[in-house]
Structures are given as C-alpha cells and as structure tokens.
Amino acid sequence: MAIASLLLVVLASFIHASWNLLSKRAASVGPVFVFAYNLIACIAYAPWVIYVLLQGDGVAWTWVGIGFLLLSGLIHLAYSLCLQRGYQVADLSVVYPIARGTGPMLSTMGAFLILGETPSGQGVAGLVLVVAGIGLIATQGDLSAFRRPGGQSGVRWGTATGGLIASYTVVDAYAVKSLGIAPVVLDWFSNLLRFFLLAPLVIADPRRAIEAMRGYWWIAVGVGLLSPLSYILVLAALTSGAPLSLVAPMREMSMMVGALMGMVILREKVGPWRLAGCGVLIAGVILLSGG
C-alpha cells in the first residue's frame, strides 16, 4: 500500500473514533439525531458533490449504478440506527470495538459457510482471537457479566452493527472501484436517502424533534462533518489502488482509539481487560485479512 493511502486510512481511523465519541454523547436522542447529522452532512458536502458532478465523472448513471447508490443508502441507514441504539444501552468502549471487529469476522465466516471456502489455519486463528477479544471487552475478564441484566446488550448491538459494516464495505468498495462512482458522491447520496427516509419521524411531530435536539445541535454538526469525511478518506484510498483486504483491517486501529476515548473523555470503566480485548481483537482482524 502506498504511503499516501496508508496516511489516508490512519487519519480516517482517528476521525471515525472521534465522531463515534460525539455520537455516544447524543445517544439518548435516537433516530432524530441521525436525521439531524444527515441534514448537516447533505448541506455541508453539497458544493463538493455539485462540483464533482459538473465534471461529468462523479457517478455512473446506469441502473446498476443507481441500484448501488440506493443499496448503500439503505445499509448505511440501518447501520446508523443500529449504532445509535447500541450507544443508548451500552458503553462506547464496548459497542464500538465489537462493531468494528465483527465485520471482518462475519465476512470470513460467510466465506467459509456460504461460499464453501476451505478454512485456513490463519483464518481459524483470526476467528478465535476476534471472539476472545469480544469476550474480554464485554466481560472485562468476568464471565458472570453475561448473566447480569443488560450484560449482553452491547455485544448484540455491536455484532449487529458489525454485520452491517461488513455489508456496506463490500457494496461501497464495488461501487467506487468497479463502477467508478466518486467517493464523495456515493456518501452524499447515501446521506440524502437517509434524510428522506427519516424525515417522516420529524414531520410527524416537529415540536418533539426540536425539543429532543435541544443542546445537541453542535454535536450533530460535528458528526455531520466528520462522519462523511472519515469514510470518504477510506474510499479515496481504495480508488487510489489500495486493496480492500488491507484497507479494511487497517481501519480497525480506531477500535483502540475509541476505547481510550471512552476511558479518558467519557470516564467509562475500561480497565486493562477491555484494552487487552481491543488488542486481541485487532490481532484477530489482521490474521483474517491475511496480512
């Protein structure tokens, strides 16, 4: 991977962890917050998208291209809502690493179970490490945590989010690498679709939506600006020729950054077990990538 692509992915990882920290702070708002930051993203990135489209090479206006834009938007909507719900019921330092780690794990399991690929020793070791890392993060070394009320909530929502991450990663990589859709255009249309699909929630009771967002608009601005930027940087690395098999696992360094932010900024009880779990999880993801 070229040094420029490497720097793009590293920068994207830190930005990604930062906007997730902001999103955690607004967890109580729920889907209305997702609507708000998508509105900000659509407005903020519109000039860039218009410029790219005027150049005539920003999107493939074919049925296949349009289909991938719609599919990407739907998966990203489910991802946003799932992630926000996870932050409502569990710590950032639980949901975020698990979400980032289970994507590669589920992709590998799908290759083994659905596509009939033969498991390699490295692949099996990666799966074991990912599962072990998730266990350490969720329980902090105390297996009785799974039996406590809500003890499995972070794992369930983090795993569901990870499945959606795996889905949109494959869809979006194909869209930018094979269909030639510009990263900023793909992300912007995805945000636009989410905006329209969530709009009925606000229109049904605008006063309640405005009240729910009271005090959270600055956070929505931060997420609306940072979330697209982090993903556009990753897609840009892919379009520059970096292989998905390397880009995807390299993004996962954001797991450790997110856990540290949860500990330092949100004062979550991260502890050595949870940090060790992040390290084990990252090692598993690297093994799954074949790197």
N, C-alpha and C positions, 0 to 999 in steps of 0.2 A: 504494500500500500504506500503511495506517495506521501511525503511528509505533509503536504498541504491537506490531503484528505484526512490524515491522522489528526491534524490540528482541528479540522472542522468537527470531527466526531468527539474529540476531547472537550472542545468548547460547548458542543451541543449537550454533552452529558451534564456539565455544571449548570447550564441554563435549564435543562429539563428538571434537575433536582430542585432548582430554585423556584420554578413555577409550581411544582408539586407542593412545596412548603407553603406557598401562598394559598393554594387551593385547599390545603388542610385547614388553614385558618378560617376559611369560609365554608367549612363542611356543613354547618347547620343550615345553610341557605338552600342546599339541594339543587334541583334542576333549574331553578330560576337563576342561580349563579352561573350555571353552564350557559344559559341563554345570554346572560349579560356579557360574559367574556367572549362569546362568539360574536356578539354585536360589535364589541370593541375591535376584535380581530378583522372583521369584514370591513369596517371603516378604515382602520389603520393601514391595511395592506392593499386596499383598492387601487391607489395610484400606481403601485408597483405592478399589480396584475394588469391594469389597463395598458401600461407601457409595454409589458411583455406581449400582450395580445395584439397590440398595434404593430409589433414587429412581424407578426404572422406565423410564428413558430412556437407558440406557447401551449397549444393543445391540439390533439388530433380530433377534429370534428367528424368523427365516424360513429356509427352505432356502438362499436366496440369501445372507443374512447369515452363516449358519453356513459356507457354502461359501467365502466370502471370508475368514473367520477362519482356516479350515484352509489355504487357499491362501497367505495371508500368512505363516502359521507355517512352511510348507514352504519358501517362498522365503527367509525370514529364516534358517532353519536352514542352507540351502545357502550363503547369504551369510556366516554366522558361521564355518563350517568353511573356506570358501574364503579368507576374510580371514586366519584364523589360520594356515593353511598358507602363505600369502604371506609372513607375518611370520617364518615359520621359515626361508625360503630367501632373503629379500631385506631391504633396509633399509626402515624406516618411511618415510623421505623419498623412496623410490621407489614402493612399493606404495600408500601412502595417497593421494598426489596423482593417480596414474594411475587408481586405483579411483574416486575422486571425479569425475574428469574424463571418463572414458569412458562413464559413464551417459548424460549428455546427448548425447554424440556418437553412441552406438549407437541412441538413441531417434530422432535425426534421420535417420540412415542407414536405419533401418527405415521411417520415413515416406516416404523417397524410393524405396526399393527394393521395399517390400511394399505400401504403400498407394498408390503411384503419384503422390505429391505432387510438384509441379514444384520443383526446387531453385532457391532464390533466390540472388542474388549474396552476400547476407549469410550465408546458411546454408552455402554452399560455403566462404566465407572462414573461418567458425567451425570447420568441419571441418578445414581446412588448419592453422589455428592450434592446435587440440587435438592433432592428430597431431604437429605440430612441437614443441609443449610436452612431449608424452610422450617424443619423441626426445631432447630436451635433458635431461630428468630422468633418463632411463635411461642415457645415454651421457656426460653432462657434457661434451658437445662433441667426444667422441672416438668416432667411428662404429665403430672396431675393438672397442669394448666388447661389441658384439653377438656377436662371434666368440669371445669368451672363454668358458670353462666357467661355466655359470650366468648368463651375461650377459643372457639373455632371460627368466630365471625371474620377476623382478619385474614385467616387462611382461605376461607371460602371466597370472600370478595377479591382478595389478591389473586387467587388462582383463576377466577372468572375473568378478571381484568387481563391477566397474562394470556389467556386464550384469545382474547380479542386483540391483544398486541401482536400475537403470532399471526393472526388473520390479516390485519391491516398492513403488517410489514411485508408480507408476500404480495398482496394486492397492489400496494403502492410501489414496491420495487419493480414489479412488472410494468406498471403504468409509466414510470419515468424512464426505465431502461429500454423497454421494448416498444412502447407506444410513443415515446418522445414527448410526453406531457411535462411541461416545466414544473419543477417542484413547488414554486410559489403559487402557480395556477391550481395545481392539484389540491394543495392545502386550503386555498381560499374558497374554492368551490365546495370543499368538504365542510368548511365553516358555514358557508352560505346555506347549505342544505340543512345543517343542524339548526341554524337560526330559524328557518321557516317551519321545521318540524316541531320546534319548541315554542314558537310564537303563540299557539293556541293556549298554552298554560298561562301566559301573561295576559292575553286578550280576555280570557275568561274572568279574571279578577285582577285588573291592573293595580288597584289600590293595595291589595295584599302583596303583589310582587314588588311594588315600590317600597313598601314597609319592610319586606324581607331583606331588601338590598341596602337598607339604611346603614351606613357605616362600612359597607363592603365594596363600594364602587372603586375605591383606589386599588383594592386587591384585584378586582375584575380587570382593571386597566393593566395591571402588572401581568396577570395571566394571559390576557388577550394579546399582549405584545410579545411575551416570552415564549408561550406555548408554540405558536406557529414558527417562530424563529428557530427554536431548537430542532424542530422536525425538518424544516427547510434545509438547515445545515446538513443534516444526515442524508436527505435526498440528494443534495448537491454533491456530497461525497460519492454517492452511488453513481450519479450521472458523470462524474469525472473519471469513472472506471474502477473505483474501489469495489471489490467483490462483497456481496451481501453476507457471505459466510464469515467475513472478517469484521465488517461494519457492525452487524447485529451484536456479537458478543462484546465488542469494544465499547458499545453504548452502555453496557451493564456496569461500568465503573461508577455510574451515577447511583447505584444501589448503596455503596459505601458512603457517598456524599450525602444521600438522603437520610441515611441512618444517623450520621454525625450531625446533620442539621436538626433532626428530631431531638437529639440529645442536648445539643448546645442551645438551640433557639427556643424550641417548644418545651424544654425541660422534661422530655419523656425519659422514663427509666430504661435506657438502652442497655447499659451494662456490658461486661466482657463477653457473655454468652451470645448476645444478639450481634455484636460486632464480629465475633468469630463465625457466626452463622452467615453473615454477609460475605466474609472471606471464603468460606466453604462453597457458598452459592456461586460466587464469581469463578472459582476454580472449576466447578462443575460445568458452568456455561462455556468456559474456554475449551474444556475437553469435548463438549458436544459440538463445538464449532470445528473441531478437527485441527485447531491451532496449537 
